[in-house]
Amino acid sequence: MQGTVATFDPQLRCGTLLLDDGTEVEFPATAFDASGLRLLRLGQRVRIEHDDAGRMTRITLPTFH
């Protein structure tokens, strides 16, 4: 699943994403920390990974796997 960064707090390392279907979802610091990224920019496209329980586990750039 992919979306666009709507908000990002670099101190708390969490924020919100706007999914392609228009749904806004929050992402936790743990998902950002698992990404290996240092920063997200507003409007940046990201890919979202979930575990079997449906919890967001990682945010990555669409070109990274």
Secondary structure, 3 states (H helix, E strand, C coil): CEEEEEEEECCCCEEEEEECCCCEEEECHHHHHCCCCCCCCCCCEEEEEECCCCCEEEEECCCCC
